[in-house]
Every structure is written in structure tokens, then in C-alpha cells.
Amino acid sequence: MGKVYNEIAGRNLDRLAGLSDGIFAFAMTLLALDLRPPDFPVVHSEAELWSAVSTQMLPRLIPYLMSFMTLGIFWVGQQTQLNVLSRTDRNLTWLHIAVLLTITLLPLTTWLLASHPAYRVALAAYWINILLYGITVYAAWEYAVRAQLVAPEMPAAMLVAVPRRIIAAQSLYAAGAALCLINTYVSIAFIMLVQLNYVLAPRLRWLYRL
């Protein structure tokens, strides 16, 4: 009975994609919950409002935007993998569930970074979260290829492009995290530039070649 169950469990690719969409959407929504307006009862002028916005909201807005872009990039990456699969199995489904586990942690590590942007521990926790995503999504792709779960019509170039893209992105994130040894704000700025590259590169030819 157990063998039969394992052979049929987790084989619905559409349900896996649907679960992924829901988790990503929920994580994106949780990010916004950390954006709180200034304490309006103590605001009595334009100057006080601007001071409240610049000191209370803007420092949290930057990590929010960075993580929102991160989730968008990761969603595109995971959906790209799912789109080239002809089928899935129990092992691959659980690998993608592991990917989603790392996604559910991103609002927490974003909150930590937004609350303590000057501390290396907060930046390290955020980077480790990104690293865990890279490891799990890479493992899912490699398993899918080895188990011959990818569609026969998938372009052969994808076999090289997907792992190369994951490794390149993780290398850039690691370089950005290492910059926290100089200054955590420099590290955050570099990671944001990496995100902007992956968001804008398809539209900017000189970035697309990188």
C-alpha cells in the first residue's frame, strides 16, 4: 500500500503551481504589513509629517521594495522551471515545497533587516534566506533533469541556462552579503542593484548580455 501511495502522491503539476502562486502571493502581502504609517496624532505640520515619513517609513520601505523584487524574481524562476516540466513526482513535489519554505521565511528576515539595518547579523540572516532558496531551487531543477521529468520539447539550452543563472545570481548575492564587512548599507545597495539587474535586464540590451 505504501509503495502504491508513493507512486501516485504529489503528481499533480497544476496543484503544485497553484500552491506556489498562493505562497508567493501571501509572502508578498505579509511584506506590506510591516509598512506602518507614522503616528499621526503627534503630527501637526508638514515638517513633522515629512520628518515622520523619512525617519519611520522610508527606512522600512527600502527592505520592502528589495524583498518584493526578490519574491518577484524567485516566482518567475520557479514558474519557469514548472512550465518546462512534463510531469512531476512525489520527490520533486517535496523539493518544490522546500523551495516554498524558504519563501515563507522571507517576510521574517525582511522584518529583521528593516528593524536592524546596521547590524551584520540581520543582513546575514537575509542573505542565508536567499541562499537557501538558491540551494533548494537548484536541487529541484537537477532532480527534474535526472528523473527525466522535463518536457521533451524543452530547448536544450535550458539545461545549461537554468543552473548557470541560479549560480550567477547566488554568487552576486554572496558578493553583496560580503560587503557588509565594510558597511551593511553598502551591502543592501548592492543587493538592490542585483535585483534591478534581473528585473530590467530583459529590457536593457547592455544589461541583458551580462
Secondary structure, DSSP 8 states (H G I E B T S, - for coil): -HHHHHHHTT--HHHHHHHHHHHHHHHHHHHHHT-----GGG--SHHHHHHHIIIIIHHHHHHHHHHHHHHHHHHHHHHHHHHTBS---HHHHHHHHHHHHHHHHHHHHHHHHHH-TT-HHHHHHHHHHHHHHHHHHHHHHHHHHHTT-B-TTS-THHHHHHHHHHHHHHHHHHHHHHGGGT-HHHHHHHHHHHHHHHHHGGG-HHHHT-
